[in-house]
Amino acid sequence: MRSQVAWGRRAVIITLGLIGARVGVSSANTLNVSGGADARYVNTQGRSHRGVLEGLFLNVRQVFSDAQGDRWIAVGQLDLDDNVDKIRPYQTYLQYKGPLGRWNIRAGHYILPFGLLSSHDTERLLLTTLEPFSVGIKLDTGLEIFGFQGPLDYAISVSQGVGRRHLTDVDDDKLVVGRLEWDHETLTLGLSGLIGTVLQAEEAELNSGRLYEKRLAVDMTTKTLGPLIVRMEGILGENGGPRGQTVGGGLLLADYALSSKLELNFKAGHWQERGGRNFLGAGLTYQVVKGLFLRMADTYQLGREERNVAAAQVYAEFSRSF
């Protein structure tokens, strides 16, 4: 707990220091402050249940501009999770933006540009991606170069492979992630690759400890199906070790808007690693007012370690620009 608090404070202090360092040379600044609260009631297998303040978060985003446009972007966010028992950094970085955003350099703690993670963050949703199983890491500390060239977006990241762990867990291993994305009027297609050593996330249920991974992912997001949004992802890879092991799986997420306030949500997935796991989930999202959402979902994990989890969520968020 103390190491997590120290790392979280260090990340915020560094980012705020960088913000302060840039104020004197900027001709125009834009500050955005956002945050939220995530409270849930969770029933597992119909036998155990609990209410939990899943998370509180505060995000500060400062944009520094000059006569030619935005140049520097500084972001700092802290999450207080599990009834405020854990303090973790979320996206906390400094970014330099090249001409028209054709190239950018980002340094700090950020979401890795791999598969659906790059476009669909499910941190505060009840139906989530497979990343705790398929990769075991979501955010990491490192350096990322990204931008666009013609119809293609690109990103390449070199990071520590330690996720949200504290800095004393770092060794000489590195994690390299790359992504190409084609963004069309009707859909988005992505191709991602990952290679390196990963210190598995605390919530991961497989392969605790360090793991050398190779992953290749393809993903697609539709844009022209009216009230229906479909996201798909397929992953194939290998876990290192004396023998090596082929792993892989896929995910389908679908959201259908019944009205401007009510949405149906669906999830189906599979992950194959020392036995198969199948995931099925369905739920709904209701927007009470702007920034306040009620969600309910029922998810099943079949195959290895079968379980059923029903959850209800009250989620509130705000955003202000100055």
Backbone bond lengths (Angstrom), bond angles and torsions (degrees), N, CA, C in turn:
res aa  C-N    CA-C-N  psi(-1)  N-CA   C-N-CA  omega(-1)  CA-C   N-CA-C  phi
1 M - - - 1.462 - - 1.529 110.64 -
2 R 1.372 118.03 -45.54 1.449 120.67 -178.93 1.521 111.26 -63.57
3 S 1.347 116.88 -39.74 1.458 120.19 179.82 1.518 110.63 -65.54
4 Q 1.344 117.65 -37.43 1.457 120.38 178.60 1.517 110.56 -66.42
5 V 1.336 117.01 -41.57 1.458 120.72 178.23 1.516 110.48 -63.19
6 A 1.350 116.86 -44.43 1.453 120.86 -179.17 1.515 111.54 -61.76
7 W 1.335 116.42 -44.40 1.469 120.14 179.32 1.513 110.79 -65.28
8 G 1.337 117.64 -40.22 1.454 119.94 178.43 1.526 111.65 -63.08
9 R 1.333 117.16 -45.25 1.456 120.63 179.01 1.523 110.95 -63.25
10 R 1.346 116.33 -41.07 1.456 120.71 -179.56 1.526 110.78 -60.92
11 A 1.338 116.42 -43.02 1.463 120.20 -178.43 1.525 111.01 -63.73
12 V 1.347 116.51 -43.08 1.463 119.98 -179.54 1.524 110.89 -68.11
13 I 1.342 118.17 -41.74 1.458 121.46 -179.60 1.524 110.85 -61.80
14 I 1.349 116.19 -43.51 1.463 120.24 178.87 1.512 110.76 -60.69
15 T 1.350 116.14 -47.05 1.460 119.59 -178.22 1.519 111.69 -64.58
16 L 1.335 118.05 -44.53 1.457 120.56 179.44 1.525 111.01 -64.26
17 G 1.321 116.11 -34.88 1.454 119.55 176.40 1.515 111.98 -64.40
18 L 1.331 116.02 -41.61 1.460 120.09 177.87 1.522 110.65 -65.80
19 I 1.335 117.31 -37.90 1.461 120.54 176.67 1.530 110.17 -60.35
20 G 1.331 115.50 -47.10 1.451 119.32 -179.49 1.513 112.76 -63.32
21 A 1.332 116.67 -35.67 1.452 121.05 -178.70 1.518 111.96 -66.06
22 R 1.344 116.95 -28.11 1.456 120.34 -176.50 1.532 113.69 -89.98
23 V 1.328 117.51 -17.95 1.469 119.55 -173.59 1.517 111.89 -58.92
24 G 1.342 116.93 -39.94 1.442 120.74 -175.52 1.518 114.45 -66.39
25 V 1.341 119.49 -20.32 1.456 121.15 -175.46 1.515 111.87 -110.51
26 S 1.325 118.49 6.77 1.454 121.17 -176.59 1.522 110.63 -99.36
27 S 1.326 116.32 141.26 1.448 120.38 178.73 1.518 112.00 -92.20
28 A 1.320 118.08 -19.52 1.463 121.58 178.81 1.518 108.24 -152.33
29 N 1.327 116.42 136.74 1.455 120.87 -177.28 1.520 110.17 -128.41
30 T 1.309 116.46 145.78 1.458 122.13 173.80 1.520 108.10 -129.97
31 L 1.323 116.53 124.34 1.451 122.03 -179.56 1.519 109.26 -112.16
32 N 1.333 116.73 128.91 1.458 122.33 175.39 1.520 109.10 -121.97
33 V 1.324 115.42 128.93 1.466 121.75 177.07 1.521 107.85 -118.14
34 S 1.322 116.92 125.88 1.458 121.47 178.74 1.519 109.07 -136.33
35 G 1.316 115.27 164.15 1.460 119.04 179.73 1.512 110.00 -174.18
36 G 1.327 115.45 -177.84 1.446 118.54 -179.55 1.510 112.70 -176.13
37 A 1.334 114.51 176.52 1.458 122.86 178.94 1.521 108.57 -138.82
38 D 1.330 115.97 141.18 1.466 123.51 -175.71 1.528 108.06 -130.93
39 A 1.341 116.24 105.33 1.461 121.62 178.95 1.526 109.31 -113.04
40 R 1.339 116.96 137.15 1.459 120.26 -174.58 1.540 111.75 -137.63
41 Y 1.328 112.92 150.43 1.464 121.58 166.72 1.524 106.31 -115.15
42 V 1.347 116.22 124.51 1.463 121.09 -173.30 1.525 109.70 -124.10
43 N 1.327 116.37 129.18 1.463 122.92 177.14 1.526 107.79 -119.51
44 T 1.325 116.15 120.22 1.466 121.61 -177.46 1.522 110.45 -109.09
45 Q 1.329 115.67 123.37 1.462 123.19 177.10 1.526 112.98 60.37
46 G 1.325 117.77 13.28 1.448 120.21 -178.10 1.515 113.88 70.89
47 R 1.339 116.68 9.04 1.469 120.26 -176.10 1.519 113.11 -116.95
48 S 1.322 117.61 -37.19 1.461 120.31 179.65 1.526 108.95 -119.86
49 H 1.310 115.78 144.79 1.459 119.68 -179.28 1.518 109.02 -147.34
50 R 1.314 114.91 155.60 1.463 119.74 179.50 1.513 109.58 -160.76
51 G 1.320 115.13 150.47 1.446 121.83 170.32 1.516 108.05 -105.10
52 V 1.331 117.18 137.26 1.456 119.55 -174.35 1.520 109.90 -146.13
53 L 1.315 116.29 141.71 1.447 121.30 167.48 1.521 105.99 -82.79
54 E 1.320 115.40 92.47 1.464 121.46 -172.98 1.525 111.67 -59.91
55 G 1.319 115.78 -36.69 1.453 116.34 179.57 1.521 113.82 -172.91
56 L 1.328 114.25 149.76 1.455 124.02 165.85 1.520 106.60 -121.67
57 F 1.326 117.67 142.32 1.458 117.82 178.53 1.520 110.62 -144.68
58 L 1.325 114.72 152.08 1.463 122.28 176.60 1.512 107.73 -137.22
59 N 1.342 116.02 129.45 1.452 122.20 -176.78 1.526 109.18 -124.74
60 V 1.321 115.59 131.07 1.463 121.92 176.17 1.524 107.80 -118.46
61 R 1.336 115.78 125.33 1.471 121.14 -179.07 1.524 109.05 -127.16
62 Q 1.316 115.28 118.60 1.464 121.09 -178.37 1.528 109.27 -115.44
63 V 1.341 115.98 126.83 1.465 122.11 177.70 1.524 108.32 -110.18
64 F 1.332 116.66 128.91 1.457 122.81 177.44 1.519 108.56 -110.73
65 S 1.317 117.70 127.72 1.459 122.26 -175.73 1.518 110.73 -122.02
66 D 1.327 114.81 158.77 1.453 121.51 170.86 1.520 108.48 -128.57
67 A 1.311 116.96 -165.77 1.459 120.30 -175.79 1.524 112.55 -63.54
68 Q 1.322 117.17 -21.96 1.463 121.16 -178.04 1.521 113.30 -96.71
69 G 1.335 117.83 1.30 1.455 120.52 178.30 1.519 112.50 120.40
70 D 1.345 116.06 -168.83 1.466 121.57 179.91 1.533 109.63 -62.36
71 R 1.312 115.53 137.61 1.455 119.41 179.64 1.526 112.90 -124.79
72 W 1.325 116.64 -47.90 1.467 120.64 -178.65 1.528 109.47 -119.66
73 I 1.334 115.34 140.22 1.461 121.99 175.81 1.528 107.47 -130.48
74 A 1.309 116.65 124.14 1.465 121.60 177.43 1.521 108.79 -117.16
75 V 1.317 116.53 131.23 1.466 122.69 -177.97 1.519 109.15 -128.60
76 G 1.316 116.27 133.63 1.461 121.54 174.23 1.506 110.46 -136.48
77 Q 1.321 118.02 126.63 1.468 121.02 178.56 1.517 110.17 -140.34
78 L 1.325 115.52 136.84 1.460 123.05 172.62 1.511 109.34 -119.73
79 D 1.332 116.26 139.07 1.458 123.18 174.19 1.518 109.20 -112.66
80 L 1.318 116.36 135.15 1.457 122.36 171.86 1.524 106.56 -109.80
81 D 1.331 117.00 109.38 1.458 122.44 -171.21 1.526 112.31 -110.00
82 D 1.354 114.67 165.54 1.465 122.64 172.86 1.526 112.12 52.40
83 N 1.348 115.16 64.72 1.469 120.99 -178.73 1.527 111.86 56.69
84 V 1.327 115.14 40.41 1.465 123.77 178.05 1.529 111.41 59.66
85 D 1.320 116.77 28.04 1.464 121.61 179.17 1.526 111.70 -87.42
86 K 1.326 117.49 -22.73 1.459 121.64 -178.49 1.523 109.55 -125.94
87 I 1.319 115.94 133.92 1.452 121.86 175.85 1.520 107.76 -111.73
88 R 1.331 116.65 121.55 1.459 120.80 -175.70 1.523 110.15 -131.64
89 P 1.340 116.97 145.78 1.457 119.06 169.62 1.525 109.16 -76.63
90 Y 1.308 116.89 142.72 1.457 120.38 170.81 1.527 105.84 -107.43
91 Q 1.315 120.05 -133.16 1.458 118.60 179.25 1.535 109.46 -71.49
92 T 1.331 116.13 119.00 1.460 122.82 -177.88 1.518 107.14 -143.20
93 Y 1.342 116.70 102.84 1.457 118.62 -172.11 1.516 111.55 -156.11
94 L 1.346 115.15 168.01 1.450 123.87 172.06 1.523 107.66 -118.78
95 Q 1.334 116.68 133.57 1.464 121.45 -175.32 1.516 110.41 -128.47
96 Y 1.337 115.49 134.52 1.461 121.35 172.40 1.523 108.28 -106.62
97 K 1.334 115.84 129.24 1.460 121.62 -174.73 1.516 110.02 -105.56
98 G 1.330 116.57 122.88 1.452 121.72 177.84 1.518 111.69 -77.73
99 P 1.344 117.41 -179.23 1.466 121.60 -177.77 1.525 112.32 -55.58
100 L 1.331 116.23 125.15 1.469 123.99 179.09 1.532 112.82 58.33
101 G 1.310 117.71 14.26 1.464 121.09 -179.23 1.510 114.25 73.25
102 R 1.342 117.09 15.93 1.463 119.46 -179.70 1.521 111.62 -64.30
103 W 1.322 116.44 -29.00 1.453 120.76 172.71 1.523 108.89 -143.51
104 N 1.315 115.46 147.50 1.456 123.01 -179.01 1.524 108.94 -141.26
105 I 1.321 115.72 149.02 1.468 121.82 174.22 1.515 107.86 -121.86
106 R 1.320 116.22 125.92 1.460 122.13 -177.99 1.529 108.82 -124.20
107 A 1.333 116.86 131.80 1.465 122.29 178.17 1.517 108.85 -129.82
108 G 1.334 116.13 130.45 1.454 120.24 179.75 1.510 111.69 142.10
109 H 1.326 115.42 -143.20 1.461 123.22 -175.34 1.525 107.34 -112.85
110 Y 1.336 118.74 116.85 1.457 122.09 -170.54 1.523 110.65 -147.78
111 I 1.341 115.45 165.57 1.462 121.08 176.16 1.519 108.92 -73.60
112 L 1.317 116.95 131.92 1.462 121.04 -177.69 1.528 110.73 -68.91
113 P 1.328 118.24 141.41 1.469 121.79 -177.92 1.530 111.71 -81.97
114 F 1.327 115.98 66.31 1.458 120.88 -176.38 1.526 110.22 -127.54
115 G 1.330 117.29 122.60 1.459 121.84 174.61 1.514 112.70 57.00
116 L 1.327 115.63 -142.76 1.463 120.91 -178.71 1.527 113.11 -68.28
117 L 1.341 117.65 -15.30 1.461 119.53 178.44 1.520 111.29 -57.88
118 S 1.331 116.54 -31.94 1.458 120.16 -175.07 1.523 113.29 -70.63
119 S 1.337 117.89 -19.74 1.465 119.91 -175.23 1.524 114.02 -128.76
120 H 1.326 118.01 -14.04 1.471 119.68 -173.44 1.527 109.09 -139.31
121 D 1.325 115.86 94.17 1.457 122.30 -179.65 1.529 109.26 -86.33
122 T 1.333 117.68 114.39 1.466 121.69 -177.11 1.528 112.45 -102.62
123 E 1.323 117.19 20.51 1.465 121.67 -177.49 1.526 112.41 -53.25
124 R 1.338 117.42 -38.46 1.460 121.56 -176.08 1.524 112.40 -111.22
125 L 1.322 117.27 22.71 1.454 122.04 175.07 1.520 109.89 -108.43
126 L 1.329 116.84 161.30 1.461 120.89 179.58 1.524 111.85 -85.73
127 L 1.328 117.63 -27.28 1.461 122.30 176.35 1.521 107.48 -104.82
128 T 1.327 116.29 110.03 1.461 121.45 -169.08 1.531 111.79 -110.52
129 T 1.326 114.40 171.01 1.459 120.82 175.51 1.540 109.64 -74.84
130 L 1.332 115.89 177.11 1.464 121.89 -177.39 1.524 112.88 -90.79
131 E 1.316 117.48 9.40 1.463 120.34 -169.79 1.535 115.46 -56.27
132 P 1.355 121.35 -34.01 1.470 117.89 176.00 1.525 112.84 -61.11
133 F 1.335 117.74 -28.50 1.462 121.82 178.46 1.522 111.68 -92.34
134 S 1.331 117.13 -46.68 1.453 120.94 -169.44 1.526 113.38 -76.51
135 V 1.339 116.77 -33.87 1.461 120.49 -178.15 1.528 111.34 -124.16
136 G 1.329 116.71 -40.42 1.457 120.52 -179.78 1.512 113.74 85.07
137 I 1.324 117.28 4.98 1.457 121.46 -179.32 1.526 107.75 -152.12
138 K 1.324 116.89 146.09 1.458 121.46 -178.27 1.524 111.87 -126.55
139 L 1.322 117.00 -49.11 1.456 122.24 176.00 1.520 109.11 -112.22
140 D 1.329 116.00 151.97 1.454 119.36 177.89 1.518 108.87 -153.51
141 T 1.333 115.71 165.50 1.452 121.96 -178.94 1.523 109.82 -103.88
142 G 1.332 116.37 123.89 1.446 119.34 -178.28 1.505 112.20 -179.63
143 L 1.349 115.56 -149.69 1.453 123.66 -177.99 1.522 108.96 -126.97
144 E 1.334 116.58 131.81 1.456 121.47 -178.98 1.527 109.74 -128.53
145 I 1.324 116.25 136.14 1.460 123.20 172.30 1.521 107.31 -115.44
146 F 1.329 116.69 127.80 1.463 119.54 -177.70 1.526 110.21 -150.40
147 G 1.335 115.46 162.56 1.449 120.63 179.81 1.513 110.11 168.67
148 F 1.347 116.18 -149.23 1.455 119.22 179.49 1.525 109.64 -145.45
149 Q 1.306 114.52 152.66 1.455 122.91 176.24 1.516 107.42 -140.46
150 G 1.327 117.11 107.36 1.453 120.06 -175.27 1.519 110.28 63.24
151 P 1.356 117.69 -130.59 1.472 120.32 -178.27 1.523 113.50 -84.06
152 L 1.340 118.13 0.09 1.462 121.57 -174.95 1.521 111.98 -107.34
153 D 1.324 115.70 133.82 1.455 121.75 166.40 1.521 108.03 -94.37
154 Y 1.332 116.73 146.65 1.463 120.05 -179.23 1.529 109.63 -136.65
155 A 1.328 115.19 156.39 1.463 121.13 175.72 1.518 108.87 -157.13
156 I 1.323 115.97 139.80 1.458 120.68 172.52 1.523 108.10 -139.73
157 S 1.321 115.64 132.67 1.462 122.32 -174.94 1.522 110.14 -127.21
158 V 1.325 116.03 136.62 1.462 122.59 171.33 1.521 106.76 -121.65
159 S 1.329 116.69 118.55 1.463 120.18 -172.92 1.520 110.76 -139.49
160 Q 1.342 114.87 -177.50 1.462 121.41 -171.74 1.524 114.18 -84.08
161 G 1.328 117.58 -19.74 1.456 120.24 -179.38 1.511 114.50 75.31
162 V 1.346 116.86 24.20 1.463 119.76 -177.27 1.521 113.04 -113.93
163 G 1.344 118.19 -0.88 1.458 120.03 177.45 1.507 112.41 61.71
164 R 1.354 116.28 -129.11 1.464 120.91 -178.39 1.530 112.16 -94.69
165 R 1.330 117.25 11.22 1.459 118.73 179.94 1.527 110.39 -71.24
166 H 1.339 116.32 167.09 1.456 119.93 -176.91 1.528 110.43 -83.73
167 L 1.322 115.98 167.79 1.459 121.25 -167.54 1.518 113.86 -67.24
168 T 1.320 120.14 -21.62 1.460 120.76 -179.69 1.523 112.08 -70.55
169 D 1.352 117.14 -9.93 1.456 120.23 177.78 1.527 112.09 -84.58
170 V 1.330 117.81 -2.48 1.462 121.11 -174.13 1.525 110.18 -78.03
171 D 1.323 116.88 138.69 1.458 121.35 169.55 1.522 107.02 -131.18
172 D 1.328 117.25 -157.83 1.461 120.56 -174.73 1.516 113.54 -83.44
173 D 1.318 118.16 -3.84 1.460 120.03 179.15 1.522 110.41 -70.93
174 K 1.330 115.44 152.37 1.455 121.00 178.61 1.519 109.96 -134.61
175 L 1.324 115.31 157.64 1.458 122.70 178.23 1.525 107.96 -120.74
176 V 1.322 116.87 125.96 1.463 122.21 179.76 1.527 108.40 -114.17
177 V 1.339 116.50 127.63 1.463 122.47 -179.71 1.528 108.18 -129.58
178 G 1.320 116.69 134.91 1.456 120.90 177.41 1.516 110.95 -133.66
179 R 1.339 115.87 153.32 1.457 120.02 -178.03 1.528 111.14 -150.72
180 L 1.334 115.51 139.47 1.455 123.75 168.99 1.524 108.07 -120.94
181 E 1.333 116.01 138.44 1.468 120.10 -177.68 1.529 110.18 -136.59
182 W 1.322 115.07 133.26 1.463 121.80 175.44 1.514 107.74 -108.61
183 D 1.336 115.44 116.13 1.463 121.64 -175.04 1.522 108.84 -107.02
184 H 1.335 116.25 108.53 1.456 123.04 -177.96 1.523 109.46 -110.04
185 E 1.327 116.68 169.18 1.462 120.39 179.25 1.527 111.75 -63.41
186 T 1.328 117.18 -29.91 1.464 120.02 -174.31 1.521 113.65 -98.53
187 L 1.334 117.56 -27.58 1.462 119.48 -178.80 1.514 110.14 -161.74
188 T 1.330 114.42 168.33 1.458 122.59 175.08 1.519 108.47 -119.21
189 L 1.330 116.85 130.98 1.454 122.46 178.02 1.519 109.15 -118.77
190 G 1.336 116.68 136.20 1.456 120.60 -178.72 1.508 112.50 -131.95
191 L 1.330 115.33 147.86 1.460 123.20 175.23 1.518 107.07 -130.34
192 S 1.345 117.13 123.29 1.459 121.64 -175.41 1.520 110.55 -129.82
193 G 1.326 115.46 149.99 1.456 121.66 175.29 1.514 110.42 -135.32
194 L 1.321 116.08 149.06 1.462 122.02 -178.55 1.520 108.68 -143.57
195 I 1.341 117.12 135.21 1.455 121.27 175.53 1.525 108.92 -149.41
196 G 1.313 116.35 135.21 1.452 120.43 178.60 1.511 111.92 145.43
197 T 1.322 114.57 -175.79 1.462 121.67 -177.69 1.521 110.23 -96.96
198 V 1.327 115.80 132.54 1.461 122.48 -176.49 1.522 109.35 -120.17
199 L 1.318 116.38 130.42 1.460 121.68 167.69 1.506 106.17 -85.98
200 Q 1.329 117.36 107.46 1.460 122.22 -169.23 1.522 111.88 -56.96
201 A 1.335 115.23 145.28 1.453 121.76 -179.70 1.521 110.45 -60.81
202 E 1.324 116.01 151.69 1.464 120.92 -178.88 1.518 112.02 -59.62
203 E 1.364 115.65 -32.69 1.445 118.76 -177.34 1.522 112.82 -87.33
204 A 1.348 117.78 -5.88 1.457 120.05 -179.52 1.523 110.32 -64.95
205 E 1.330 116.55 141.24 1.457 120.96 -177.45 1.516 112.47 -100.76
206 L 1.326 117.08 -4.02 1.458 120.95 -179.25 1.520 109.82 -122.97
207 N 1.330 115.31 149.70 1.458 121.44 168.78 1.526 113.19 53.00
208 S 1.319 117.53 54.58 1.448 120.12 178.55 1.526 109.19 -62.41
209 G 1.334 116.65 144.60 1.447 120.87 -176.65 1.517 111.11 96.39
210 R 1.339 116.79 -163.07 1.451 121.63 -177.09 1.518 111.25 -82.35
211 L 1.330 114.53 144.05 1.459 120.24 -178.28 1.522 109.12 -147.00
212 Y 1.330 116.78 130.18 1.460 121.35 175.47 1.519 108.20 -86.17
213 E 1.349 115.97 121.72 1.452 121.05 -172.71 1.521 111.81 -121.48
214 K 1.323 114.41 147.48 1.458 122.81 165.58 1.520 106.38 -127.87
215 R 1.330 116.79 129.21 1.458 120.72 -178.20 1.531 110.24 -139.94
216 L 1.339 115.06 142.48 1.456 122.79 171.78 1.525 106.79 -129.32
217 A 1.329 117.02 131.18 1.464 120.94 -176.09 1.516 110.70 -133.05
218 V 1.325 115.95 142.62 1.465 122.60 169.25 1.528 106.76 -121.27
219 D 1.324 116.72 141.47 1.456 119.94 -179.87 1.524 109.98 -142.03
220 M 1.319 115.32 158.43 1.457 121.83 -178.90 1.527 109.44 -146.66
221 T 1.324 116.11 139.71 1.458 122.81 174.61 1.521 108.64 -130.28
222 T 1.329 117.29 126.62 1.461 121.11 -179.07 1.523 110.28 -84.22
223 K 1.345 115.63 157.07 1.466 120.57 -179.14 1.528 113.42 -131.20
224 T 1.307 118.83 -13.56 1.468 120.56 -168.71 1.519 113.33 -120.19
225 L 1.326 117.63 29.14 1.461 120.20 -179.82 1.526 111.64 -103.83
226 G 1.314 116.61 30.44 1.457 120.85 177.97 1.517 111.80 64.17
227 P 1.334 117.90 -124.11 1.466 120.54 -178.11 1.527 113.62 -75.68
228 L 1.339 118.64 -1.89 1.461 122.86 -176.37 1.527 110.50 -103.82
229 I 1.321 116.42 127.75 1.465 122.99 172.58 1.524 107.80 -116.75
230 V 1.325 116.63 125.97 1.461 122.26 -179.47 1.522 108.89 -118.69
231 R 1.321 115.23 131.69 1.462 121.73 176.19 1.525 108.33 -123.47
232 M 1.330 116.39 132.67 1.462 120.99 -179.58 1.520 110.21 -133.10
233 E 1.329 115.32 149.77 1.451 120.88 -179.04 1.524 109.42 -149.40
234 G 1.328 116.94 136.37 1.452 122.35 173.50 1.515 109.21 -126.16
235 I 1.329 117.41 136.27 1.466 122.38 -175.67 1.529 109.49 -131.75
236 L 1.330 116.06 135.35 1.458 122.63 175.09 1.519 107.29 -133.59
237 G 1.339 116.38 138.51 1.458 117.50 -178.36 1.499 113.29 -166.19
238 E 1.327 113.20 -167.61 1.467 120.79 -178.20 1.515 108.79 -146.17
239 N 1.324 115.60 138.37 1.451 122.16 172.62 1.517 108.98 -97.29
240 G 1.318 116.58 134.92 1.452 120.60 -178.46 1.514 112.07 -73.65
241 G 1.314 115.04 172.55 1.455 121.55 -178.58 1.504 109.48 141.94
242 P 1.342 117.71 178.09 1.466 120.97 -179.26 1.522 112.43 -56.80
243 R 1.314 117.62 -37.61 1.460 120.91 -177.56 1.519 112.87 -103.68
244 G 1.302 117.46 -27.50 1.455 120.47 -174.69 1.515 109.91 75.24
245 Q 1.289 116.23 156.46 1.456 120.09 -177.61 1.526 109.54 -152.15
246 T 1.326 116.76 127.77 1.456 121.58 176.57 1.521 109.44 -80.72
247 V 1.328 116.13 133.13 1.461 122.01 179.64 1.523 108.11 -131.97
248 G 1.320 116.19 161.72 1.459 118.66 177.92 1.514 111.74 174.73
249 G 1.318 114.19 171.21 1.458 118.98 179.43 1.505 111.00 172.95
250 G 1.321 115.56 -171.40 1.451 120.87 -178.45 1.514 111.47 -152.98
251 L 1.326 115.16 164.85 1.460 121.51 -176.61 1.527 109.51 -144.88
252 L 1.317 115.16 140.88 1.466 123.23 173.33 1.518 108.00 -128.20
253 L 1.332 116.66 124.67 1.460 122.98 174.20 1.518 108.45 -122.43
254 A 1.326 116.81 134.73 1.463 120.64 -179.59 1.523 109.57 -137.47
255 D 1.331 115.67 136.63 1.466 122.63 176.88 1.519 108.01 -126.83
256 Y 1.342 116.27 128.67 1.461 120.97 -178.85 1.522 108.98 -124.62
257 A 1.330 116.79 120.39 1.460 121.93 -178.10 1.524 110.20 -86.11
258 L 1.325 116.56 113.03 1.465 121.25 175.06 1.522 111.13 -77.18
259 S 1.324 115.75 -28.46 1.464 121.78 177.91 1.518 107.41 -158.32
260 S 1.315 116.36 -174.25 1.465 119.36 179.13 1.522 112.11 -69.63
261 K 1.331 117.67 -15.24 1.462 121.20 -177.82 1.529 114.43 -114.32
262 L 1.331 117.76 -22.98 1.464 120.77 -172.54 1.527 110.57 -116.66
263 E 1.333 115.39 132.73 1.461 121.23 -176.64 1.521 109.71 -137.52
264 L 1.317 116.39 138.81 1.460 122.88 173.58 1.519 109.12 -96.13
265 N 1.340 115.86 141.80 1.466 121.18 -177.45 1.521 110.09 -126.41
266 F 1.339 116.05 144.38 1.462 120.87 -176.92 1.523 110.18 -143.73
267 K 1.330 115.01 145.66 1.466 121.11 179.30 1.519 109.90 -141.99
268 A 1.338 116.32 136.90 1.461 122.73 171.93 1.521 107.41 -142.60
269 G 1.321 116.86 132.38 1.454 119.10 -177.98 1.512 111.99 -154.47
270 H 1.326 115.03 165.43 1.460 122.43 177.47 1.522 108.46 -146.14
271 W 1.335 116.41 139.07 1.455 121.15 173.37 1.521 109.22 -136.20
272 Q 1.337 115.91 126.94 1.460 122.55 -176.53 1.524 109.59 -109.86
273 E 1.312 115.61 111.54 1.461 121.64 178.65 1.529 108.06 -162.48
274 R 1.319 116.23 107.64 1.470 120.95 -175.45 1.527 110.65 51.75
275 G 1.300 115.37 47.72 1.457 121.95 -174.25 1.518 110.10 111.28
276 G 1.314 116.06 151.62 1.454 119.61 -175.74 1.517 113.00 -94.57
277 R 1.306 115.41 149.77 1.458 122.81 173.63 1.518 108.03 -127.93
278 N 1.310 116.75 130.97 1.453 122.48 176.46 1.522 109.00 -113.35
279 F 1.325 115.77 142.39 1.458 121.34 -176.53 1.520 109.47 -126.06
280 L 1.313 116.16 129.55 1.462 122.75 175.06 1.523 108.27 -131.73
281 G 1.318 115.89 136.29 1.450 119.03 179.37 1.509 111.84 -153.57
282 A 1.321 116.08 147.31 1.461 121.83 176.97 1.521 108.53 -144.75
283 G 1.312 115.77 146.58 1.455 118.87 -179.78 1.512 111.29 -166.09
284 L 1.318 115.31 -173.16 1.463 120.83 177.89 1.520 108.98 -144.21
285 T 1.329 113.41 154.47 1.461 122.06 178.47 1.518 108.74 -126.67
286 Y 1.331 117.13 129.10 1.460 121.67 178.61 1.523 108.47 -123.31
287 Q 1.319 116.28 124.64 1.455 121.39 177.03 1.526 109.31 -91.49
288 V 1.324 115.05 109.14 1.470 120.42 -177.86 1.525 109.42 -68.75
289 V 1.313 115.92 -57.05 1.464 123.82 172.93 1.528 105.64 -142.13
290 K 1.306 116.34 175.39 1.453 118.83 178.66 1.519 110.66 -58.04
291 G 1.333 116.21 123.47 1.458 121.43 178.01 1.513 115.19 89.61
292 L 1.337 118.94 -1.69 1.465 121.45 179.53 1.526 109.40 -127.32
293 F 1.343 116.27 122.82 1.460 122.05 -174.51 1.531 110.53 -128.81
294 L 1.326 114.74 143.17 1.458 122.37 169.52 1.525 107.40 -112.83
295 R 1.334 116.39 131.79 1.462 120.12 179.39 1.526 109.59 -131.52
296 M 1.327 114.91 147.25 1.455 122.39 172.26 1.524 107.57 -136.32
297 A 1.321 117.22 144.68 1.462 120.30 179.04 1.518 109.95 -157.40
298 D 1.311 115.16 149.49 1.462 123.01 175.22 1.526 107.26 -126.14
299 T 1.321 117.53 123.51 1.460 121.24 -176.89 1.522 110.12 -124.42
300 Y 1.315 114.74 144.94 1.466 122.24 178.51 1.517 109.17 -122.90
301 Q 1.318 115.22 136.30 1.462 121.84 169.79 1.518 107.19 -114.02
302 L 1.315 116.41 117.73 1.457 122.47 -175.48 1.521 109.90 -113.15
303 G 1.318 115.59 156.38 1.455 119.82 -177.39 1.506 109.56 93.64
304 R 1.321 116.44 -125.26 1.457 119.78 179.71 1.527 110.13 -67.06
305 E 1.336 116.49 131.38 1.461 123.33 179.19 1.531 111.40 51.49
306 E 1.322 116.20 67.29 1.465 120.80 -179.03 1.528 110.36 -65.71
307 R 1.328 114.32 140.72 1.463 119.46 178.24 1.520 110.21 -160.18
308 N 1.316 114.71 159.84 1.464 121.96 176.86 1.526 107.48 -132.01
309 V 1.330 116.37 129.13 1.458 121.07 -179.01 1.522 108.85 -128.62
310 A 1.322 116.21 122.29 1.459 122.33 173.74 1.523 107.83 -107.91
311 A 1.338 116.25 136.52 1.460 119.13 -176.05 1.518 110.47 -141.96
312 A 1.320 114.66 147.88 1.467 122.51 171.32 1.521 107.34 -125.66
313 Q 1.326 116.14 142.13 1.459 120.63 -173.26 1.524 111.33 -135.93
314 V 1.318 115.01 139.40 1.461 122.08 166.89 1.519 106.00 -113.10
315 Y 1.326 115.70 119.76 1.458 120.61 -175.88 1.521 109.69 -125.87
316 A 1.313 116.68 127.23 1.467 122.44 179.83 1.530 109.31 -126.17
317 E 1.324 116.81 141.03 1.459 120.98 179.15 1.529 109.62 -144.59
318 F 1.329 115.46 157.49 1.452 120.43 177.36 1.535 108.36 -144.28
319 S 1.322 115.49 160.02 1.449 121.44 176.55 1.528 108.52 -151.79
320 R 1.360 115.84 132.01 1.452 121.08 179.83 1.539 108.71 -136.01
321 S 1.320 115.17 139.06 1.464 121.05 176.70 1.528 109.27 -113.52
322 F 1.347 114.87 144.75 1.460 120.29 -177.64 1.535 109.37 -130.33
